[in-house]
Amino acid sequence: MKRVRLSHKSTSTVLAEGPIGWGTTPFEGNFYIRRKHLTTHDLRPNVWPGLCSYKFLYVWLDLHLGDGQRIRNLEWL
């Protein structure tokens, strides 16, 4: 089974890893990832909600690194 590993390029932080299929689904140039395939607990919601015609409500997630650095709007939930 084909697997994928998703990393933040500039910090090499592995964000998710899992099999292609229902666990990690490529769609529209993005990956939709089930929670069990996330490999980091450093993603936290920020204050920017959104509305999409087919995804409905979502919130952006920021990546908080151990050195205090925060990468804004990296993923959405």
PyMOL Python script that loads the backbone (N, CA, C, O; Angstrom):
from pymol import cmd

cmd.read_pdbstr("""\
ATOM      1  N   MET A   1       0.839  -1.174   0.000  1.00  0.00           N
ATOM      2  CA  MET A   1       0.000   0.000   0.000  1.00  0.00           C
ATOM      3  C   MET A   1       0.889   1.243   0.000  1.00  0.00           C
ATOM      4  O   MET A   1       1.870   1.315   0.740  1.00  0.00           O
ATOM      5  N   LYS A   2       0.542   2.204  -0.823  1.00  0.00           N
ATOM      6  CA  LYS A   2       1.315   3.440  -0.927  1.00  0.00           C
ATOM      7  C   LYS A   2       1.065   4.324   0.292  1.00  0.00           C
ATOM      8  O   LYS A   2      -0.075   4.503   0.720  1.00  0.00           O
ATOM      9  N   ARG A   3       2.146   4.874   0.842  1.00  0.00           N
ATOM     10  CA  ARG A   3       2.068   5.735   2.026  1.00  0.00           C
ATOM     11  C   ARG A   3       2.595   7.118   1.682  1.00  0.00           C
ATOM     12  O   ARG A   3       3.322   7.294   0.704  1.00  0.00           O
ATOM     13  N   VAL A   4       2.224   8.090   2.492  1.00  0.00           N
ATOM     14  CA  VAL A   4       2.673   9.463   2.299  1.00  0.00           C
ATOM     15  C   VAL A   4       3.130  10.020   3.646  1.00  0.00           C
ATOM     16  O   VAL A   4       2.554   9.704   4.686  1.00  0.00           O
ATOM     17  N   ARG A   5       4.163  10.845   3.615  1.00  0.00           N
ATOM     18  CA  ARG A   5       4.646  11.562   4.797  1.00  0.00           C
ATOM     19  C   ARG A   5       4.612  13.047   4.464  1.00  0.00           C
ATOM     20  O   ARG A   5       5.196  13.481   3.471  1.00  0.00           O
ATOM     21  N   LEU A   6       3.926  13.822   5.298  1.00  0.00           N
ATOM     22  CA  LEU A   6       3.804  15.262   5.078  1.00  0.00           C
ATOM     23  C   LEU A   6       4.624  15.993   6.129  1.00  0.00           C
ATOM     24  O   LEU A   6       4.467  15.766   7.329  1.00  0.00           O
ATOM     25  N   SER A   7       5.510  16.881   5.657  1.00  0.00           N
ATOM     26  CA  SER A   7       6.413  17.618   6.544  1.00  0.00           C
ATOM     27  C   SER A   7       6.341  19.100   6.256  1.00  0.00           C
ATOM     28  O   SER A   7       6.046  19.518   5.136  1.00  0.00           O
ATOM     29  N   HIS A   8       6.615  19.894   7.288  1.00  0.00           N
ATOM     30  CA  HIS A   8       6.780  21.337   7.101  1.00  0.00           C
ATOM     31  C   HIS A   8       8.180  21.542   6.538  1.00  0.00           C
ATOM     32  O   HIS A   8       9.167  21.202   7.191  1.00  0.00           O
ATOM     33  N   LYS A   9       8.274  22.083   5.358  1.00  0.00           N
ATOM     34  CA  LYS A   9       9.526  22.101   4.602  1.00  0.00           C
ATOM     35  C   LYS A   9      10.672  22.830   5.320  1.00  0.00           C
ATOM     36  O   LYS A   9      11.780  22.300   5.399  1.00  0.00           O
ATOM     37  N   SER A  10      10.422  24.021   5.836  1.00  0.00           N
ATOM     38  CA  SER A  10      11.535  24.796   6.395  1.00  0.00           C
ATOM     39  C   SER A  10      12.029  24.291   7.747  1.00  0.00           C
ATOM     40  O   SER A  10      13.171  24.562   8.117  1.00  0.00           O
ATOM     41  N   THR A  11      11.191  23.557   8.502  1.00  0.00           N
ATOM     42  CA  THR A  11      11.622  23.050   9.810  1.00  0.00           C
ATOM     43  C   THR A  11      11.794  21.534   9.824  1.00  0.00           C
ATOM     44  O   THR A  11      12.293  20.985  10.807  1.00  0.00           O
ATOM     45  N   SER A  12      11.397  20.852   8.767  1.00  0.00           N
ATOM     46  CA  SER A  12      11.443  19.393   8.661  1.00  0.00           C
ATOM     47  C   SER A  12      10.580  18.684   9.705  1.00  0.00           C
ATOM     48  O   SER A  12      10.790  17.502   9.977  1.00  0.00           O
ATOM     49  N   THR A  13       9.618  19.388  10.290  1.00  0.00           N
ATOM     50  CA  THR A  13       8.701  18.793  11.258  1.00  0.00           C
ATOM     51  C   THR A  13       7.727  17.891  10.516  1.00  0.00           C
ATOM     52  O   THR A  13       7.033  18.347   9.607  1.00  0.00           O
ATOM     53  N   VAL A  14       7.665  16.615  10.892  1.00  0.00           N
ATOM     54  CA  VAL A  14       6.721  15.691  10.272  1.00  0.00           C
ATOM     55  C   VAL A  14       5.346  15.962  10.874  1.00  0.00           C
ATOM     56  O   VAL A  14       5.166  15.892  12.090  1.00  0.00           O
ATOM     57  N   LEU A  15       4.375  16.272  10.010  1.00  0.00           N
ATOM     58  CA  LEU A  15       3.032  16.615  10.451  1.00  0.00           C
ATOM     59  C   LEU A  15       2.085  15.418  10.417  1.00  0.00           C
ATOM     60  O   LEU A  15       1.234  15.265  11.293  1.00  0.00           O
ATOM     61  N   ALA A  16       2.241  14.574   9.402  1.00  0.00           N
ATOM     62  CA  ALA A  16       1.339  13.427   9.257  1.00  0.00           C
ATOM     63  C   ALA A  16       2.020  12.349   8.436  1.00  0.00           C
ATOM     64  O   ALA A  16       2.900  12.627   7.621  1.00  0.00           O
ATOM     65  N   GLU A  17       1.595  11.107   8.666  1.00  0.00           N
ATOM     66  CA  GLU A  17       2.110   9.978   7.901  1.00  0.00           C
ATOM     67  C   GLU A  17       1.053   8.881   7.909  1.00  0.00           C
ATOM     68  O   GLU A  17       0.506   8.538   8.958  1.00  0.00           O
ATOM     69  N   GLY A  18       0.773   8.337   6.733  1.00  0.00           N
ATOM     70  CA  GLY A  18      -0.215   7.274   6.667  1.00  0.00           C
ATOM     71  C   GLY A  18      -0.436   6.784   5.252  1.00  0.00           C
ATOM     72  O   GLY A  18       0.160   7.300   4.307  1.00  0.00           O
ATOM     73  N   PRO A  19      -1.297   5.783   5.105  1.00  0.00           N
ATOM     74  CA  PRO A  19      -1.566   5.206   3.787  1.00  0.00           C
ATOM     75  C   PRO A  19      -2.460   6.120   2.953  1.00  0.00           C
ATOM     76  O   PRO A  19      -3.337   6.804   3.482  1.00  0.00           O
ATOM     77  N   ILE A  20      -2.225   6.119   1.647  1.00  0.00           N
ATOM     78  CA  ILE A  20      -3.106   6.834   0.734  1.00  0.00           C
ATOM     79  C   ILE A  20      -4.441   6.092   0.709  1.00  0.00           C
ATOM     80  O   ILE A  20      -4.460   4.870   0.566  1.00  0.00           O
ATOM     81  N   GLY A  21      -5.518   6.789   0.840  1.00  0.00           N
ATOM     82  CA  GLY A  21      -6.853   6.198   0.873  1.00  0.00           C
ATOM     83  C   GLY A  21      -7.717   7.007   1.815  1.00  0.00           C
ATOM     84  O   GLY A  21      -7.702   8.237   1.763  1.00  0.00           O
ATOM     85  N   TRP A  22      -8.474   6.340   2.679  1.00  0.00           N
ATOM     86  CA  TRP A  22      -9.337   7.048   3.616  1.00  0.00           C
ATOM     87  C   TRP A  22      -8.546   7.763   4.706  1.00  0.00           C
ATOM     88  O   TRP A  22      -9.039   8.730   5.286  1.00  0.00           O
ATOM     89  N   GLY A  23      -7.334   7.306   4.994  1.00  0.00           N
ATOM     90  CA  GLY A  23      -6.531   7.933   6.045  1.00  0.00           C
ATOM     91  C   GLY A  23      -5.891   9.241   5.619  1.00  0.00           C
ATOM     92  O   GLY A  23      -5.920  10.217   6.369  1.00  0.00           O
ATOM     93  N   THR A  24      -5.325   9.277   4.446  1.00  0.00           N
ATOM     94  CA  THR A  24      -4.736  10.482   3.861  1.00  0.00           C
ATOM     95  C   THR A  24      -5.185  10.544   2.409  1.00  0.00           C
ATOM     96  O   THR A  24      -4.728   9.765   1.573  1.00  0.00           O
ATOM     97  N   THR A  25      -6.069  11.464   2.124  1.00  0.00           N
ATOM     98  CA  THR A  25      -6.703  11.537   0.818  1.00  0.00           C
ATOM     99  C   THR A  25      -6.243  12.782   0.066  1.00  0.00           C
ATOM    100  O   THR A  25      -6.507  13.895   0.519  1.00  0.00           O
ATOM    101  N   PRO A  26      -5.564  12.628  -1.067  1.00  0.00           N
ATOM    102  CA  PRO A  26      -5.224  13.795  -1.874  1.00  0.00           C
ATOM    103  C   PRO A  26      -6.468  14.318  -2.607  1.00  0.00           C
ATOM    104  O   PRO A  26      -7.212  13.537  -3.201  1.00  0.00           O
ATOM    105  N   PHE A  27      -6.692  15.642  -2.566  1.00  0.00           N
ATOM    106  CA  PHE A  27      -7.850  16.250  -3.215  1.00  0.00           C
ATOM    107  C   PHE A  27      -7.569  17.726  -3.433  1.00  0.00           C
ATOM    108  O   PHE A  27      -7.201  18.431  -2.493  1.00  0.00           O
ATOM    109  N   GLU A  28      -7.732  18.196  -4.638  1.00  0.00           N
ATOM    110  CA  GLU A  28      -7.553  19.607  -5.006  1.00  0.00           C
ATOM    111  C   GLU A  28      -6.162  20.127  -4.650  1.00  0.00           C
ATOM    112  O   GLU A  28      -6.028  21.293  -4.276  1.00  0.00           O
ATOM    113  N   GLY A  29      -5.147  19.316  -4.752  1.00  0.00           N
ATOM    114  CA  GLY A  29      -3.796  19.761  -4.440  1.00  0.00           C
ATOM    115  C   GLY A  29      -3.464  19.788  -2.961  1.00  0.00           C
ATOM    116  O   GLY A  29      -2.388  20.250  -2.582  1.00  0.00           O
ATOM    117  N   ASN A  30      -4.357  19.310  -2.123  1.00  0.00           N
ATOM    118  CA  ASN A  30      -4.157  19.257  -0.674  1.00  0.00           C
ATOM    119  C   ASN A  30      -4.284  17.813  -0.215  1.00  0.00           C
ATOM    120  O   ASN A  30      -4.603  16.929  -1.009  1.00  0.00           O
ATOM    121  N   PHE A  31      -4.036  17.578   1.062  1.00  0.00           N
ATOM    122  CA  PHE A  31      -4.269  16.267   1.656  1.00  0.00           C
ATOM    123  C   PHE A  31      -5.283  16.412   2.777  1.00  0.00           C
ATOM    124  O   PHE A  31      -5.156  17.291   3.629  1.00  0.00           O
ATOM    125  N   TYR A  32      -6.278  15.557   2.774  1.00  0.00           N
ATOM    126  CA  TYR A  32      -7.233  15.461   3.865  1.00  0.00           C
ATOM    127  C   TYR A  32      -6.766  14.305   4.739  1.00  0.00           C
ATOM    128  O   TYR A  32      -6.625  13.175   4.272  1.00  0.00           O
ATOM    129  N   ILE A  33      -6.526  14.606   6.025  1.00  0.00           N
ATOM    130  CA  ILE A  33      -5.859  13.655   6.906  1.00  0.00           C
ATOM    131  C   ILE A  33      -6.740  13.364   8.111  1.00  0.00           C
ATOM    132  O   ILE A  33      -7.237  14.280   8.766  1.00  0.00           O
ATOM    133  N   ARG A  34      -6.929  12.082   8.396  1.00  0.00           N
ATOM    134  CA  ARG A  34      -7.644  11.691   9.612  1.00  0.00           C
ATOM    135  C   ARG A  34      -6.748  11.956  10.816  1.00  0.00           C
ATOM    136  O   ARG A  34      -5.524  11.855  10.735  1.00  0.00           O
ATOM    137  N   ARG A  35      -7.369  12.288  11.910  1.00  0.00           N
ATOM    138  CA  ARG A  35      -6.650  12.650  13.136  1.00  0.00           C
ATOM    139  C   ARG A  35      -5.638  11.585  13.568  1.00  0.00           C
ATOM    140  O   ARG A  35      -4.566  11.920  14.073  1.00  0.00           O
ATOM    141  N   LYS A  36      -5.970  10.307  13.372  1.00  0.00           N
ATOM    142  CA  LYS A  36      -5.067   9.242  13.831  1.00  0.00           C
ATOM    143  C   LYS A  36      -3.769   9.198  13.037  1.00  0.00           C
ATOM    144  O   LYS A  36      -2.822   8.536  13.463  1.00  0.00           O
ATOM    145  N   HIS A  37      -3.692   9.882  11.895  1.00  0.00           N
ATOM    146  CA  HIS A  37      -2.471   9.901  11.097  1.00  0.00           C
ATOM    147  C   HIS A  37      -1.632  11.157  11.325  1.00  0.00           C
ATOM    148  O   HIS A  37      -0.565  11.302  10.728  1.00  0.00           O
ATOM    149  N   LEU A  38      -2.100  12.065  12.181  1.00  0.00           N
ATOM    150  CA  LEU A  38      -1.279  13.220  12.547  1.00  0.00           C
ATOM    151  C   LEU A  38      -0.168  12.748  13.471  1.00  0.00           C
ATOM    152  O   LEU A  38      -0.406  11.952  14.379  1.00  0.00           O
ATOM    153  N   THR A  39       1.037  13.234  13.242  1.00  0.00           N
ATOM    154  CA  THR A  39       2.171  12.807  14.067  1.00  0.00           C
ATOM    155  C   THR A  39       2.642  13.900  15.014  1.00  0.00           C
ATOM    156  O   THR A  39       3.617  13.703  15.739  1.00  0.00           O
ATOM    157  N   THR A  40       1.979  15.038  15.024  1.00  0.00           N
ATOM    158  CA  THR A  40       2.350  16.116  15.923  1.00  0.00           C
ATOM    159  C   THR A  40       1.132  16.554  16.726  1.00  0.00           C
ATOM    160  O   THR A  40      -0.001  16.468  16.253  1.00  0.00           O
ATOM    161  N   HIS A  41       1.377  17.018  17.931  1.00  0.00           N
ATOM    162  CA  HIS A  41       0.319  17.575  18.774  1.00  0.00           C
ATOM    163  C   HIS A  41       0.512  19.077  18.905  1.00  0.00           C
ATOM    164  O   HIS A  41      -0.055  19.704  19.799  1.00  0.00           O
ATOM    165  N   ASP A  42       1.315  19.656  18.014  1.00  0.00           N
ATOM    166  CA  ASP A  42       1.659  21.073  18.081  1.00  0.00           C
ATOM    167  C   ASP A  42       0.797  21.950  17.191  1.00  0.00           C
ATOM    168  O   ASP A  42       1.129  23.114  16.969  1.00  0.00           O
ATOM    169  N   LEU A  43      -0.310  21.413  16.673  1.00  0.00           N
ATOM    170  CA  LEU A  43      -1.242  22.205  15.872  1.00  0.00           C
ATOM    171  C   LEU A  43      -2.351  22.714  16.788  1.00  0.00           C
ATOM    172  O   LEU A  43      -2.995  21.939  17.495  1.00  0.00           O
ATOM    173  N   ARG A  44      -2.564  24.033  16.763  1.00  0.00           N
ATOM    174  CA  ARG A  44      -3.584  24.631  17.630  1.00  0.00           C
ATOM    175  C   ARG A  44      -4.448  25.592  16.823  1.00  0.00           C
ATOM    176  O   ARG A  44      -3.934  26.311  15.965  1.00  0.00           O
ATOM    177  N   PRO A  45      -5.761  25.616  17.086  1.00  0.00           N
ATOM    178  CA  PRO A  45      -6.643  26.523  16.343  1.00  0.00           C
ATOM    179  C   PRO A  45      -6.334  27.979  16.663  1.00  0.00           C
ATOM    180  O   PRO A  45      -5.967  28.320  17.787  1.00  0.00           O
ATOM    181  N   ASN A  46      -6.491  28.832  15.648  1.00  0.00           N
ATOM    182  CA  ASN A  46      -6.356  30.263  15.883  1.00  0.00           C
ATOM    183  C   ASN A  46      -7.726  30.921  15.774  1.00  0.00           C
ATOM    184  O   ASN A  46      -8.738  30.221  15.738  1.00  0.00           O
ATOM    185  N   VAL A  47      -7.781  32.224  15.722  1.00  0.00           N
ATOM    186  CA  VAL A  47      -9.055  32.949  15.783  1.00  0.00           C
ATOM    187  C   VAL A  47      -9.672  33.223  14.420  1.00  0.00           C
ATOM    188  O   VAL A  47     -10.632  33.989  14.347  1.00  0.00           O
ATOM    189  N   TRP A  48      -9.169  32.635  13.332  1.00  0.00           N
ATOM    190  CA  TRP A  48      -9.669  32.935  12.004  1.00  0.00           C
ATOM    191  C   TRP A  48     -10.563  31.825  11.475  1.00  0.00           C
ATOM    192  O   TRP A  48     -10.078  30.917  10.799  1.00  0.00           O
ATOM    193  N   PRO A  49     -11.871  31.879  11.771  1.00  0.00           N
ATOM    194  CA  PRO A  49     -12.786  30.884  11.207  1.00  0.00           C
ATOM    195  C   PRO A  49     -13.062  31.192   9.742  1.00  0.00           C
ATOM    196  O   PRO A  49     -12.789  32.294   9.267  1.00  0.00           O
ATOM    197  N   GLY A  50     -13.597  30.225   9.043  1.00  0.00           N
ATOM    198  CA  GLY A  50     -13.939  30.430   7.642  1.00  0.00           C
ATOM    199  C   GLY A  50     -15.208  29.681   7.285  1.00  0.00           C
ATOM    200  O   GLY A  50     -15.702  28.851   8.047  1.00  0.00           O
ATOM    201  N   LEU A  51     -15.720  29.996   6.106  1.00  0.00           N
ATOM    202  CA  LEU A  51     -16.907  29.349   5.595  1.00  0.00           C
ATOM    203  C   LEU A  51     -16.658  28.993   4.140  1.00  0.00           C
ATOM    204  O   LEU A  51     -16.237  29.837   3.349  1.00  0.00           O
ATOM    205  N   CYS A  52     -16.917  27.751   3.792  1.00  0.00           N
ATOM    206  CA  CYS A  52     -16.709  27.251   2.437  1.00  0.00           C
ATOM    207  C   CYS A  52     -18.002  26.612   1.961  1.00  0.00           C
ATOM    208  O   CYS A  52     -18.729  26.015   2.755  1.00  0.00           O
ATOM    209  N   SER A  53     -18.293  26.733   0.675  1.00  0.00           N
ATOM    210  CA  SER A  53     -19.562  26.224   0.155  1.00  0.00           C
ATOM    211  C   SER A  53     -19.695  24.705   0.264  1.00  0.00           C
ATOM    212  O   SER A  53     -20.816  24.207   0.363  1.00  0.00           O
ATOM    213  N   TYR A  54     -18.605  23.961   0.248  1.00  0.00           N
ATOM    214  CA  TYR A  54     -18.725  22.513   0.380  1.00  0.00           C
ATOM    215  C   TYR A  54     -17.981  21.939   1.572  1.00  0.00           C
ATOM    216  O   TYR A  54     -18.171  20.764   1.887  1.00  0.00           O
ATOM    217  N   LYS A  55     -17.145  22.710   2.248  1.00  0.00           N
ATOM    218  CA  LYS A  55     -16.493  22.235   3.472  1.00  0.00           C
ATOM    219  C   LYS A  55     -17.215  22.769   4.706  1.00  0.00           C
ATOM    220  O   LYS A  55     -16.978  22.291   5.816  1.00  0.00           O
ATOM    221  N   PHE A  56     -18.081  23.742   4.525  1.00  0.00           N
ATOM    222  CA  PHE A  56     -18.848  24.387   5.576  1.00  0.00           C
ATOM    223  C   PHE A  56     -17.929  25.178   6.500  1.00  0.00           C
ATOM    224  O   PHE A  56     -17.033  25.867   6.013  1.00  0.00           O
ATOM    225  N   LEU A  57     -18.119  25.104   7.804  1.00  0.00           N
ATOM    226  CA  LEU A  57     -17.308  25.888   8.737  1.00  0.00           C
ATOM    227  C   LEU A  57     -15.944  25.233   8.962  1.00  0.00           C
ATOM    228  O   LEU A  57     -15.841  24.007   9.016  1.00  0.00           O
ATOM    229  N   TYR A  58     -14.907  26.048   9.091  1.00  0.00           N
ATOM    230  CA  TYR A  58     -13.584  25.526   9.415  1.00  0.00           C
ATOM    231  C   TYR A  58     -12.815  26.558  10.218  1.00  0.00           C
ATOM    232  O   TYR A  58     -13.172  27.736  10.226  1.00  0.00           O
ATOM    233  N   VAL A  59     -11.768  26.123  10.888  1.00  0.00           N
ATOM    234  CA  VAL A  59     -10.849  27.025  11.586  1.00  0.00           C
ATOM    235  C   VAL A  59      -9.435  26.715  11.119  1.00  0.00           C
ATOM    236  O   VAL A  59      -9.101  25.569  10.820  1.00  0.00           O
ATOM    237  N   TRP A  60      -8.622  27.743  11.062  1.00  0.00           N
ATOM    238  CA  TRP A  60      -7.216  27.568  10.702  1.00  0.00           C
ATOM    239  C   TRP A  60      -6.438  27.043  11.896  1.00  0.00           C
ATOM    240  O   TRP A  60      -6.774  27.345  13.041  1.00  0.00           O
ATOM    241  N   LEU A  61      -5.394  26.256  11.634  1.00  0.00           N
ATOM    242  CA  LEU A  61      -4.525  25.727  12.673  1.00  0.00           C
ATOM    243  C   LEU A  61      -3.127  26.301  12.503  1.00  0.00           C
ATOM    244  O   LEU A  61      -2.599  26.364  11.392  1.00  0.00           O
ATOM    245  N   ASP A  62      -2.538  26.715  13.611  1.00  0.00           N
ATOM    246  CA  ASP A  62      -1.159  27.189  13.629  1.00  0.00           C
ATOM    247  C   ASP A  62      -0.261  26.083  14.167  1.00  0.00           C
ATOM    248  O   ASP A  62      -0.662  25.321  15.047  1.00  0.00           O
ATOM    249  N   LEU A  63       0.951  25.999  13.637  1.00  0.00           N
ATOM    250  CA  LEU A  63       1.944  25.055  14.135  1.00  0.00           C
ATOM    251  C   LEU A  63       2.807  25.778  15.161  1.00  0.00           C
ATOM    252  O   LEU A  63       3.465  26.766  14.835  1.00  0.00           O
ATOM    253  N   HIS A  64       2.805  25.288  16.402  1.00  0.00           N
ATOM    254  CA  HIS A  64       3.611  25.861  17.495  1.00  0.00           C
ATOM    255  C   HIS A  64       4.813  24.958  17.714  1.00  0.00           C
ATOM    256  O   HIS A  64       4.667  23.796  18.094  1.00  0.00           O
ATOM    257  N   LEU A  65       5.995  25.494  17.476  1.00  0.00           N
ATOM    258  CA  LEU A  65       7.225  24.717  17.621  1.00  0.00           C
ATOM    259  C   LEU A  65       7.822  24.896  19.010  1.00  0.00           C
ATOM    260  O   LEU A  65       7.506  25.864  19.703  1.00  0.00           O
ATOM    261  N   GLY A  66       8.671  23.981  19.414  1.00  0.00           N
ATOM    262  CA  GLY A  66       9.278  23.987  20.738  1.00  0.00           C
ATOM    263  C   GLY A  66      10.115  25.216  21.051  1.00  0.00           C
ATOM    264  O   GLY A  66      10.272  25.571  22.219  1.00  0.00           O
ATOM    265  N   ASP A  67      10.659  25.876  20.023  1.00  0.00           N
ATOM    266  CA  ASP A  67      11.495  27.057  20.247  1.00  0.00           C
ATOM    267  C   ASP A  67      10.686  28.347  20.338  1.00  0.00           C
ATOM    268  O   ASP A  67      11.261  29.435  20.358  1.00  0.00           O
ATOM    269  N   GLY A  68       9.337  28.235  20.395  1.00  0.00           N
ATOM    270  CA  GLY A  68       8.479  29.409  20.499  1.00  0.00           C
ATOM    271  C   GLY A  68       8.006  29.955  19.160  1.00  0.00           C
ATOM    272  O   GLY A  68       7.176  30.863  19.119  1.00  0.00           O
ATOM    273  N   GLN A  69       8.519  29.419  18.085  1.00  0.00           N
ATOM    274  CA  GLN A  69       8.119  29.864  16.753  1.00  0.00           C
ATOM    275  C   GLN A  69       6.696  29.383  16.455  1.00  0.00           C
ATOM    276  O   GLN A  69       6.313  28.277  16.837  1.00  0.00           O
ATOM    277  N   ARG A  70       5.917  30.229  15.767  1.00  0.00           N
ATOM    278  CA  ARG A  70       4.555  29.859  15.377  1.00  0.00           C
ATOM    279  C   ARG A  70       4.389  30.090  13.878  1.00  0.00           C
ATOM    280  O   ARG A  70       4.646  31.187  13.381  1.00  0.00           O
ATOM    281  N   ILE A  71       3.964  29.064  13.169  1.00  0.00           N
ATOM    282  CA  ILE A  71       3.668  29.164  11.743  1.00  0.00           C
ATOM    283  C   ILE A  71       2.158  29.255  11.624  1.00  0.00           C
ATOM    284  O   ILE A  71       1.445  28.296  11.922  1.00  0.00           O
ATOM    285  N   ARG A  72       1.672  30.411  11.188  1.00  0.00           N
ATOM    286  CA  ARG A  72       0.233  30.674  11.136  1.00  0.00           C
ATOM    287  C   ARG A  72      -0.433  30.044   9.917  1.00  0.00           C
ATOM    288  O   ARG A  72       0.166  29.911   8.849  1.00  0.00           O
ATOM    289  N   ASN A  73      -1.695  29.659  10.113  1.00  0.00           N
ATOM    290  CA  ASN A  73      -2.566  29.196   9.035  1.00  0.00           C
ATOM    291  C   ASN A  73      -1.956  28.088   8.200  1.00  0.00           C
ATOM    292  O   ASN A  73      -2.062  28.098   6.974  1.00  0.00           O
ATOM    293  N   LEU A  74      -1.324  27.143   8.851  1.00  0.00           N
ATOM    294  CA  LEU A  74      -0.668  26.040   8.144  1.00  0.00           C
ATOM    295  C   LEU A  74      -1.674  24.996   7.658  1.00  0.00           C
ATOM    296  O   LEU A  74      -1.537  24.465   6.556  1.00  0.00           O
ATOM    297  N   GLU A  75      -2.664  24.709   8.465  1.00  0.00           N
ATOM    298  CA  GLU A  75      -3.678  23.711   8.126  1.00  0.00           C
ATOM    299  C   GLU A  75      -5.023  24.230   8.572  1.00  0.00           C
ATOM    300  O   GLU A  75      -5.107  25.241   9.268  1.00  0.00           O
ATOM    301  N   TRP A  76      -6.084  23.535   8.170  1.00  0.00           N
ATOM    302  CA  TRP A  76      -7.408  23.883   8.655  1.00  0.00           C
ATOM    303  C   TRP A  76      -8.147  22.631   9.110  1.00  0.00           C
ATOM    304  O   TRP A  76      -7.835  21.510   8.709  1.00  0.00           O
ATOM    305  N   LEU A  77      -9.131  22.868   9.958  1.00  0.00           N
ATOM    306  CA  LEU A  77      -9.920  21.781  10.544  1.00  0.00           C
ATOM    307  C   LEU A  77     -11.387  22.067  10.321  1.00  0.00           C
ATOM    308  O   LEU A  77     -12.239  21.281  10.733  1.00  0.00           O
TER     309      LEU A  77
END
""", "prot")
cmd.dss("prot")
cmd.show_as("cartoon", "prot")
cmd.util.cbc("prot")
cmd.orient("prot")
